[in-house]
Amino acid sequence: MNNWMNNLSDNALVSDINIPGTHDSCTCSVQFSFIAKCQKWDITRQLNAGIRYLDIRVEKDGKRLKLVHDIADCKNSENKSKKLLLDDVISDCKSFLSEHPSEAILLSYKRDDGANQKETFDTFFENYLIKDAVWYKENRVPSLKEVRGKIVLLNRDNVDKSNEKYTDLNTGINLSTWVYQKENIERIYETAELLSRNGSITGKAFTVQDLYGLTPQKKWNLAVLPFLKNPPEVDNILITFFSCGSLLYNPKRSAKYINKRLADVALEKGKKYGWIILDYPTEKFIKEIINSNF
């Protein structure tokens, strides 16, 4: 599963590819693990298993960025006394892409704690985006040909519009209008516009389901099962989270409930399911998502 994109057309837009992803991707080793741990595999293991969407949450730590899940610090899986830094994650991604140049990684970036958004993004921009050619940074949905061997930045943070150095060419696909859902089930899916840096609408919208505050039973019955039976027909970016968690139903317990029911699910080949984001994904269901493209 480490080179499955090699079999896809160069002309396919990344928004039209069914892509398996992970929620809070860097939490295989994390503080307060009972409630904050969402994954059992580190980034390299996820990528080798076929995951191509990473949900990255950061906090400014001096001149560096560390990985967090809200207030919980993520730890280096090989040395749990060390904080997991964005340097480590990018290094793992670059190593994987160097070995598998047919692949592309979608990286969802979000400040989750600490210093304000402006300071944090400044650090991200100066230390990573302008220094490394591995990034695809334009505010538009690319074809696969354009991003093979690259990390596609999905930017969930607002960027300082008054700073002229930030443009639609260097700050990523703008997902800053992402609607905060948690447990509001009035609309299972929310659609928001892709905006340019001056606030005008650019390109197509994106559609998200991220009802993370539900019990696993409600998440399955209200969001996951209806999606599996009849995914929304959209021609834009479609992002669907299967993850959820609470004090009573932590991410691991919730994922166990949902994954048990996914074990017998067969996705329809050739149908658009978009980007499916998981906690504790199974190799079987990752393959199911990938194979639905062919």
VOLUMLUM-222193 format. One line per field, with one value per residue (C-alpha): residue number from 1; chain; z, x, y. Coordinates in Angstrom, 2 decimals, decimal comma. Layout:
<atoms>
nr NUM/...;
kette A/...;
w Z/...;
u X/...;
v Y/...;
</atoms>
This chain:
<atoms>
nr 1/2/3/4/5/6/7/8/9/10/11/12/13/14/15/16/17/18/19/20/21/22/23/24/25/26/27/28/29/30/31/32/33/34/35/36/37/38/39/40/41/42/43/44/45/46/47/48/49/50/51/52/53/54/55/56/57/58/59/60/61/62/63/64/65/66/67/68/69/70/71/72/73/74/75/76/77/78/79/80/81/82/83/84/85/86/87/88/89/90/91/92/93/94/95/96/97/98/99/100/101/102/103/104/105/106/107/108/109/110/111/112/113/114/115/116/117/118/119/120/121/122/123/124/125/126/127/128/129/130/131/132/133/134/135/136/137/138/139/140/141/142/143/144/145/146/147/148/149/150/151/152/153/154/155/156/157/158/159/160/161/162/163/164/165/166/167/168/169/170/171/172/173/174/175/176/177/178/179/180/181/182/183/184/185/186/187/188/189/190/191/192/193/194/195/196/197/198/199/200/201/202/203/204/205/206/207/208/209/210/211/212/213/214/215/216/217/218/219/220/221/222/223/224/225/226/227/228/229/230/231/232/233/234/235/236/237/238/239/240/241/242/243/244/245/246/247/248/249/250/251/252/253/254/255/256/257/258/259/260/261/262/263/264/265/266/267/268/269/270/271/272/273/274/275/276/277/278/279/280/281/282/283/284/285/286/287/288/289/290/291/292/293/294;
kette A/A/A/A/A/A/A/A/A/A/A/A/A/A/A/A/A/A/A/A/A/A/A/A/A/A/A/A/A/A/A/A/A/A/A/A/A/A/A/A/A/A/A/A/A/A/A/A/A/A/A/A/A/A/A/A/A/A/A/A/A/A/A/A/A/A/A/A/A/A/A/A/A/A/A/A/A/A/A/A/A/A/A/A/A/A/A/A/A/A/A/A/A/A/A/A/A/A/A/A/A/A/A/A/A/A/A/A/A/A/A/A/A/A/A/A/A/A/A/A/A/A/A/A/A/A/A/A/A/A/A/A/A/A/A/A/A/A/A/A/A/A/A/A/A/A/A/A/A/A/A/A/A/A/A/A/A/A/A/A/A/A/A/A/A/A/A/A/A/A/A/A/A/A/A/A/A/A/A/A/A/A/A/A/A/A/A/A/A/A/A/A/A/A/A/A/A/A/A/A/A/A/A/A/A/A/A/A/A/A/A/A/A/A/A/A/A/A/A/A/A/A/A/A/A/A/A/A/A/A/A/A/A/A/A/A/A/A/A/A/A/A/A/A/A/A/A/A/A/A/A/A/A/A/A/A/A/A/A/A/A/A/A/A/A/A/A/A/A/A/A/A/A/A/A/A/A/A/A/A/A/A/A/A/A/A/A/A/A/A/A/A/A/A;
w 0,00/-0,03/-3,71/-4,51/-6,11/-8,84/-10,44/-10,60/-13,56/-13,53/-14,51/-11,44/-9,11/-5,53/-4,54/-6,73/-5,22/-2,34/0,26/3,71/6,46/10,20/12,80/15,21/13,32/15,71/18,90/18,99/21,96/23,81/27,26/28,85/26,49/27,79/26,17/23,77/22,01/18,64/16,74/17,34/14,49/14,01/10,81/8,86/9,68/8,63/5,30/4,57/5,35/2,70/4,72/2,63/4,71/7,93/10,55/12,13/15,22/16,41/19,18/19,11/21,31/21,29/17,72/16,92/16,47/18,53/17,90/20,28/20,75/22,42/25,67/25,45/24,04/21,52/22,17/19,94/19,55/19,69/22,73/24,79/26,94/23,89/22,46/18,92/16,71/13,32/12,09/12,89/11,03/7,93/7,93/7,99/5,16/3,03/3,56/2,50/-0,60/-1,57/-1,59/-3,18/-5,60/-7,14/-3,90/-2,49/1,15/2,16/5,36/7,30/9,41/12,47/15,54/18,46/21,53/22,75/21,11/18,89/15,35/13,76/15,71/15,14/11,40/11,07/12,56/10,27/7,21/7,93/9,16/6,72/3,83/2,30/2,88/1,38/-2,17/-0,95/-0,30/-2,67/-1,37/-3,87/-2,89/-5,47/-5,88/-7,93/-10,19/-8,95/-11,56/-9,99/-6,50/-6,85/-4,45/-2,58/0,62/-0,16/2,49/3,71/5,88/8,57/10,15/9,24/7,76/8,43/5,39/6,10/5,63/1,94/2,03/2,40/-0,94/-2,66/-3,98/-0,68/2,11/0,98/0,21/2,42/4,73/7,37/6,93/8,36/10,39/14,03/14,37/17,43/18,10/16,16/14,04/12,44/9,34/9,15/6,51/6,38/3,21/3,24/0,54/-0,48/-0,08/-1,57/0,77/0,05/1,06/-2,38/-3,33/-5,27/-6,90/-5,47/-1,92/0,48/2,43/5,87/8,45/11,76/14,46/16,96/20,12/19,54/21,20/18,83/18,55/17,45/15,20/13,43/13,08/12,24/10,21/9,24/8,14/6,05/4,41/3,55/2,02/0,15/0,24/-0,62/-4,33/-4,50/-7,06/-4,43/-1,62/0,58/4,03/6,31/9,85/11,31/14,59/17,84/21,56/25,01/28,66/28,62/25,15/24,52/20,94/21,27/22,60/19,98/17,16/18,33/18,06/14,60/13,20/14,21/12,01/9,19/9,02/6,74/4,69/0,95/-0,75/-4,27/-6,82/-8,84/-6,43/-4,87/-1,09/-0,81/2,07/4,95/8,28/10,91/14,45/14,91/11,25/10,26/7,32/5,89/5,73/4,45/1,54/1,06/0,62/-1,72/-3,84/-4,31/-6,70/-9,20;
u 0,00/3,01/2,71/-0,99/-1,22/1,12/-1,91/-3,99/-4,24/-2,00/-5,05/-7,11/-7,78/-6,82/-10,39/-11,71/-9,50/-10,81/-8,09/-7,70/-6,55/-6,03/-7,42/-4,88/-2,29/0,64/-0,92/0,43/2,48/0,89/0,21/-3,17/-3,35/-6,69/-8,48/-5,85/-4,50/-6,19/-3,64/-1,63/0,86/3,51/3,58/5,89/3,76/0,62/2,11/3,33/-0,16/-1,65/-2,69/-2,30/-4,13/-2,47/-4,21/-1,42/-2,04/0,77/1,83/4,69/7,56/10,23/11,49/10,07/6,65/5,70/2,82/-0,12/-3,66/-5,21/-3,21/-1,56/1,99/2,73/5,89/8,56/7,55/11,20/12,08/9,03/10,97/11,23/8,55/7,47/8,42/7,09/10,66/10,30/6,99/8,20/11,38/9,31/7,10/10,09/11,78/8,64/8,14/11,79/11,29/7,83/7,80/4,46/2,69/1,34/0,61/-2,21/-1,23/-3,94/-2,26/-3,94/-2,73/-4,25/-2,78/-0,30/0,72/-1,73/-2,40/-0,33/2,85/2,45/1,87/4,80/7,03/5,54/5,98/9,55/10,87/9,14/7,10/9,67/12,64/11,52/10,45/8,55/5,43/2,55/1,40/-1,10/-4,68/-6,29/-7,03/-4,20/-4,05/-2,14/0,55/1,30/1,83/3,43/6,36/5,00/3,17/-0,08/-0,78/-4,39/-4,41/-7,11/-5,76/-6,56/-3,58/-2,81/-4,35/-2,38/0,95/1,82/4,25/1,30/-0,38/-2,54/0,66/2,43/-0,09/-1,85/-5,43/-7,46/-9,72/-9,94/-13,74/-14,06/-17,30/-16,94/-19,43/-18,69/-22,19/-24,50/-26,52/-28,85/-26,69/-24,55/-22,37/-21,27/-20,11/-17,82/-16,19/-12,56/-11,49/-8,63/-6,38/-8,36/-11,60/-13,12/-14,36/-11,85/-12,49/-14,90/-16,19/-15,32/-17,73/-16,97/-18,53/-16,64/-19,17/-16,50/-18,57/-21,05/-21,09/-19,85/-23,38/-24,76/-21,78/-22,32/-26,10/-26,36/-23,21/-21,11/-23,72/-25,74/-22,50/-21,49/-24,90/-25,16/-22,23/-23,06/-22,79/-20,45/-17,91/-15,78/-13,50/-15,36/-13,91/-15,65/-14,48/-15,38/-13,67/-15,33/-14,62/-15,60/-14,82/-17,15/-16,19/-12,53/-11,15/-9,90/-13,21/-15,14/-12,91/-13,30/-17,08/-16,95/-14,18/-16,05/-18,94/-16,64/-15,15/-17,95/-18,35/-17,69/-17,32/-18,62/-15,83/-15,71/-17,93/-16,63/-16,24/-13,62/-11,18/-12,15/-10,51/-10,13/-9,00/-7,09/-7,60/-7,45/-5,36/-8,46/-10,53/-7,62/-7,37/-11,15/-10,91/-7,95/-9,48/-12,68/-10,69/-10,18;
v 0,00/2,32/3,24/2,91/6,35/5,10/3,44/6,63/8,99/12,04/14,08/13,17/16,09/15,24/16,18/13,35/10,64/8,53/8,97/7,35/9,69/9,87/12,26/13,80/11,83/12,31/10,93/7,38/8,59/11,51/12,96/12,14/9,19/7,90/10,82/12,26/9,16/8,63/6,50/3,32/3,87/6,54/8,64/6,33/3,30/5,17/6,20/2,69/1,37/3,67/6,75/9,92/12,57/13,68/15,84/17,88/20,07/22,34/24,70/27,21/26,06/28,73/28,92/25,50/23,96/20,91/18,51/18,61/17,39/20,41/20,84/17,41/17,22/14,51/12,53/11,05/7,39/6,24/8,38/9,24/11,68/13,95/16,20/15,36/18,29/19,28/18,81/15,09/14,77/16,60/14,51/11,31/12,60/13,60/10,25/8,44/10,60/10,18/6,41/6,62/9,59/8,57/9,44/12,72/13,56/15,90/17,70/19,51/22,22/23,75/25,64/23,76/25,48/28,07/31,35/33,17/32,09/34,87/34,10/30,37/30,69/33,10/30,40/27,76/29,95/31,05/27,69/25,36/26,75/29,11/26,83/23,55/22,70/19,62/21,76/22,39/25,78/27,20/27,99/25,73/22,04/20,46/17,46/14,44/15,05/18,44/17,02/13,63/13,61/16,63/17,58/19,40/22,04/22,24/25,35/25,50/28,71/32,29/34,08/37,74/39,49/42,67/40,89/41,19/38,28/35,89/35,19/32,59/31,08/30,35/29,67/26,50/25,52/27,83/25,79/28,54/28,75/25,21/25,04/23,95/21,06/18,88/17,51/19,83/17,41/19,96/19,55/16,45/18,09/21,71/23,43/26,45/28,53/28,38/31,99/33,94/35,89/39,08/37,40/36,77/33,31/31,27/27,91/25,37/24,99/22,21/19,99/18,53/16,22/16,39/15,54/14,56/15,06/12,25/8,86/6,14/4,77/8,15/8,79/5,50/5,79/9,49/10,11/7,09/4,55/7,05/8,17/4,61/3,96/7,25/9,69/13,31/13,99/16,95/18,12/19,82/18,66/16,13/15,37/12,86/12,09/8,70/9,68/10,73/10,68/11,89/11,17/8,18/7,00/7,79/7,66/4,08/2,77/4,73/3,51/-0,09/0,27/1,84/-0,36/-3,50/-2,37/-1,33/-4,81/-6,03/-2,84/-2,95/0,41/0,78/0,95/4,15/6,11/9,31/8,99/11,73/11,88/9,55/10,37/7,66/6,91/3,62/2,63/-1,01/-2,16/-3,83/-0,67/1,43/-1,02/-0,81/2,98/2,73/-0,01/1,99/4,19/1,38;
</atoms>
